[in-house]
Amino acid sequence: MRIVVDAMGSDDHPVPDVAGSVMAARKFGDTIILVGDKPRIDAELAGHDTAGLVIEVVHAAEAIGMKDAPGAAARDKRDSSIHTGLKLVRDGAADAFVSAGNTGAILAVATLRQTGLGRIPGILRPALGVVFPIEAKPMLIDNGANADCKPEYLLQFGLMGSIYMARMHGIPRPRVALISNGEEEGKGNLLIKEAIPLLEGSGLNYIGNIEPKEFVRGDADVGVVDGFTGNVMMKTAEAVAGYMSATIRKYIMAGTLTKIGGALARPAFNRVRDQLNPDEVGGAPLLGVNGVVIVAHGRSNAYAVQQAIWQARRVVENGIVAAIAEGAR
């Protein structure tokens, strides 16, 4: 497999981007194509043992930063690492694209046929699907690609999420639910109320409305939301998890007895930490574009980049793009 990695994507680029790519090349045996400022990438690669690995470097003269306006950057920075990497996938020179860069810019470049991959025929809007790092591992879709949505978008988010969970997680009939402020059909805003009949008549395994607590509990395999709500929900969950971890640590360290108890409970705490660690997931697939795109967090470390590459190769292996194209007909 040939996986493109945007070496200029993460907040600390190109250090974790290169290190994670080397880890992935060693673990999976794939060809990794690093795209970005070649002198900087080469200098970073020189500090790693790459013997026996197939790592290529493709120069891109520009980089789109996190503070760049996505639309303007997609239009004006045509020689960016995002443009260059997506063109490699579009032209068949690579199987997937991974970036921890500007999410809005990745979406803007990937969506347009002349700059990136274009949308799968029949898909109105691509969406980010995030698999929550909890025991049930449900997917939240959309997670920020579409702040303003129409009911038809939510229907297609449910379709794409269902296909993803069926193929990637082996769930024969994924349970699809709308995330709302109550389980009753009368609850929710106008968008939710108008989306309900579309999902009811879709042929998907639609189970109705659920609240966020039921989603976290694993009552659905796919939770459908507009991108604004999904992104706020995800960031709130990350903040609460971080706060709880810091608070538990604070009180464990407050006295001798609690320190002893904390030491005895450390294996259990470590297992919980590993389960909730978003680095394990690596990134979110941008579903609905005509190619495999994985968007990682800007704060990604080397391990998270490796896992994002692992995610990309699994999406390729499971034929997710072709399956969505078939489902959208």
C-alpha positions in Angstrom: 0.0 0.0 0.0 1.1 3.6 -0.6 0.1 6.1 2.0 0.6 9.8 1.7 1.3 11.7 4.9 1.2 15.5 5.1 4.5 16.2 6.9 3.5 19.8 7.5 0.2 19.0 9.2 0.7 18.7 12.9 1.2 21.6 15.4 4.8 20.5 15.8 5.5 19.5 12.2 7.4 17.8 10.8 8.7 16.0 13.9 5.7 13.8 14.9 4.6 13.5 11.3 7.9 12.0 10.2 8.5 9.9 13.4 5.0 8.4 13.1 5.5 7.7 9.4 8.7 5.8 10.2 7.0 3.8 12.9 4.2 2.9 10.5 6.5 2.0 7.7 8.3 -0.3 10.0 5.2 -1.9 11.5 3.0 -2.3 8.4 5.6 -2.6 5.6 3.9 0.0 3.4 5.4 2.7 1.3 5.0 6.1 3.0 5.1 9.2 0.9 6.0 12.3 3.0 4.8 15.5 1.4 6.1 19.0 2.4 9.3 21.0 2.7 11.8 18.5 1.4 14.9 19.9 3.1 13.2 19.9 6.5 11.7 16.4 6.0 15.1 15.1 4.9 16.8 16.6 7.9 14.2 15.1 10.3 14.5 11.7 8.5 18.2 11.7 9.0 17.6 11.2 12.8 15.7 8.0 12.3 16.8 4.5 11.4 15.1 3.9 8.0 17.1 0.9 6.8 14.8 -1.5 4.9 11.9 1.0 4.9 10.3 2.5 1.8 9.9 6.2 2.5 9.6 8.7 -0.3 9.7 12.5 -0.1 7.7 14.7 -2.4 8.4 18.5 -2.2 5.6 21.0 -1.7 6.7 24.6 -1.5 3.8 25.8 0.6 2.0 24.8 3.8 -1.4 25.7 5.0 -1.4 26.7 8.7 -4.0 26.2 11.3 -4.7 30.0 11.3 -5.2 30.2 7.5 -8.7 30.7 6.3 -9.6 27.4 4.7 -11.3 28.7 1.6 -8.6 31.3 0.8 -5.8 28.9 1.5 -7.4 26.2 -0.7 -7.6 28.8 -3.5 -4.3 30.6 -3.1 -1.8 28.0 -1.9 -2.0 25.5 -4.8 1.5 24.2 -4.1 0.6 23.3 -0.5 1.4 19.9 1.1 -2.4 19.3 1.3 -2.9 20.0 -2.4 0.1 17.9 -3.4 -0.8 14.9 -1.3 -4.4 14.8 -2.4 -3.4 15.0 -6.1 -1.2 11.9 -5.6 -4.3 10.0 -4.4 -6.5 11.5 -7.1 -4.0 10.5 -9.8 -3.7 6.9 -8.5 -0.1 7.4 -7.3 -1.2 6.6 -3.7 -4.0 4.8 -1.9 -4.8 7.2 0.9 -4.0 10.7 2.4 -3.3 11.4 6.1 -3.0 14.8 7.6 -3.0 16.4 11.1 -3.4 19.8 9.4 -6.1 22.4 9.0 -9.4 20.4 8.9 -11.3 23.1 7.0 -8.6 23.4 4.4 -8.4 19.6 3.9 -12.2 19.5 3.4 -12.1 22.4 1.0 -9.3 21.0 -1.1 -10.5 17.4 -1.0 -14.1 18.3 -2.0 -13.3 20.1 -5.2 -12.5 17.9 -8.2 -10.0 20.4 -9.8 -7.9 20.6 -6.6 -8.5 17.3 -4.9 -10.8 14.2 -5.0 -14.3 15.6 -5.5 -17.4 14.1 -3.8 -18.6 10.6 -4.4 -21.5 10.9 -6.9 -24.8 11.2 -5.1 -23.2 12.5 -1.8 -24.3 16.0 -1.0 -21.8 16.8 1.8 -18.7 14.8 3.1 -18.6 14.3 6.8 -16.1 13.5 9.5 -16.8 10.3 11.4 -15.1 10.0 14.7 -15.1 6.6 16.5 -15.3 7.4 20.2 -12.5 5.8 22.2 -14.8 4.1 24.7 -15.6 0.4 25.1 -18.6 0.3 22.7 -16.6 2.3 20.1 -19.6 4.0 18.4 -19.2 6.5 15.6 -20.2 10.2 15.9 -20.9 11.7 12.5 -20.5 14.6 11.6 -17.7 16.0 13.8 -17.2 19.4 12.3 -17.2 19.3 8.5 -20.7 20.8 8.2 -21.7 23.4 10.8 -25.0 24.0 9.1 -27.0 21.0 7.8 -30.1 20.0 6.0 -32.2 16.9 6.9 -30.9 15.2 3.7 -27.3 15.6 4.9 -28.2 13.8 8.2 -29.7 11.0 6.2 -26.5 10.5 4.2 -24.4 10.8 7.4 -26.3 7.9 8.8 -25.8 5.9 5.6 -22.1 6.6 5.4 -21.6 5.9 9.2 -23.6 2.6 8.9 -21.5 1.4 5.9 -18.3 2.3 7.8 -19.3 0.5 11.0 -20.5 -2.6 9.1 -17.3 -3.0 7.1 -14.7 -1.7 9.6 -16.2 -3.2 12.8 -18.1 -6.2 11.4 -21.5 -5.1 12.7 -24.1 -6.7 10.3 -26.9 -4.1 10.9 -25.4 -1.0 12.7 -27.9 0.8 14.9 -28.3 4.4 13.7 -29.7 7.1 16.0 -30.2 10.8 15.9 -28.6 12.5 18.9 -31.0 14.9 20.4 -32.1 16.4 23.8 -34.6 13.6 24.4 -35.6 10.2 23.2 -39.1 11.2 22.3 -39.8 12.1 18.6 -41.3 15.4 19.7 -37.9 16.5 21.1 -35.2 18.2 19.1 -34.9 21.2 16.9 -36.4 21.6 13.4 -33.5 19.9 11.8 -33.9 16.8 13.9 -37.7 16.7 13.5 -37.4 16.9 9.7 -34.6 14.3 9.5 -36.6 11.6 11.5 -39.0 10.6 8.6 -36.1 10.4 6.2 -34.2 8.0 8.4 -37.3 6.1 9.2 -37.9 5.4 5.5 -34.2 4.8 4.6 -33.9 1.1 5.2 -31.2 1.7 7.7 -31.4 0.1 11.2 -32.7 3.4 12.6 -33.6 3.2 16.3 -34.8 6.7 16.9 -33.5 9.6 19.0 -31.0 9.1 21.8 -29.4 11.5 24.3 -25.6 11.8 24.5 -25.6 9.7 27.7 -27.1 6.8 25.7 -24.6 7.3 22.9 -21.7 7.1 25.4 -23.3 4.0 27.0 -23.3 2.3 23.6 -27.0 2.2 22.8 -26.2 3.0 19.1 -23.4 2.2 16.7 -23.8 5.4 14.8 -24.8 8.7 16.3 -25.9 11.3 13.7 -25.5 15.0 14.4 -24.8 18.2 12.5 -21.2 19.2 12.4 -21.5 22.1 14.9 -23.2 19.9 17.6 -20.8 17.0 16.9 -17.7 19.0 17.2 -18.9 20.7 20.5 -19.9 17.3 21.8 -16.5 15.8 21.0 -14.5 18.7 22.5 -16.6 18.7 25.6 -16.0 14.9 26.1 -12.2 15.5 25.7 -12.3 18.3 28.2 -14.3 16.3 30.8 -12.0 13.3 30.4 -9.0 15.6 30.9 -10.5 17.3 33.9 -11.5 14.0 35.6 -8.0 12.6 35.0 -6.3 15.6 36.5 -8.7 15.7 39.5 -8.2 12.0 40.3 -4.5 12.5 40.2 -4.7 15.6 42.4 -6.6 13.8 45.2 -4.5 10.6 44.9 -1.4 12.7 45.5 -3.0 14.6 48.5 -2.0 12.2 51.2 0.1 9.1 52.1 -2.8 6.6 52.2 -4.3 7.8 48.9 -0.8 7.6 47.3 -0.6 4.0 48.5 -4.1 3.3 47.2 -3.3 5.0 43.9 -0.2 2.8 43.5 -2.2 -0.3 44.0 -4.9 0.8 41.6 -2.4 2.0 39.0 -2.9 -1.0 36.6 -6.6 -0.3 36.5 -6.0 3.4 36.0 -3.6 2.7 33.1 -6.2 0.4 31.4 -8.8 3.2 31.6 -6.3 5.7 30.3 -5.4 3.5 27.4 -9.0 2.9 26.5 -9.9 6.6 26.5 -6.7 7.7 24.8 -7.7 9.4 21.4 -4.2 8.6 20.1 -5.3 5.0 19.7 -8.0 6.0 17.2 -5.4 8.2 15.3 -7.8 10.2 13.1 -11.3 10.6 11.6 -12.2 9.4 8.1 -13.5 12.1 5.8 -16.4 10.1 4.4 -18.1 11.1 1.2 -15.0 12.2 -0.8 -13.9 10.1 -3.7 -10.8 8.7 -2.0 -9.5 7.8 1.4 -8.7 10.8 3.6 -7.9 10.6 7.3 -7.9 13.8 9.4 -5.8 13.6 12.6 -5.7 16.0 15.5 -3.3 18.9 15.2 -1.8 17.9 18.6 -1.0 14.4 17.3 2.2 12.8 18.5 4.2 10.2 16.6 2.0 7.3 17.9 -1.2 9.1 16.9 0.2 9.6 13.4 1.1 5.9 13.2 -2.5 5.0 14.2 -3.9 7.4 11.7 -1.9 5.6 9.0 -3.2 2.3 10.3 -6.7 3.7 10.1 -6.1 4.8 6.5 -4.9 1.4 5.4 -7.9 -0.3 7.0 -10.3 2.0 5.2 -8.5 1.1 1.9 -8.6 -2.7 2.7 -12.3 -2.6 3.6 -13.3 -0.8 0.4 -15.2 2.0 2.2 -15.2 4.5 -0.7 -16.6 1.9 -3.2 -19.2 0.8 -0.6 -20.4 4.4 0.0 -20.5 5.0 -3.8 -22.7 1.9 -4.2 -25.0 2.9 -1.2 -25.4 6.5 -2.6 -26.8 5.3 -6.0 
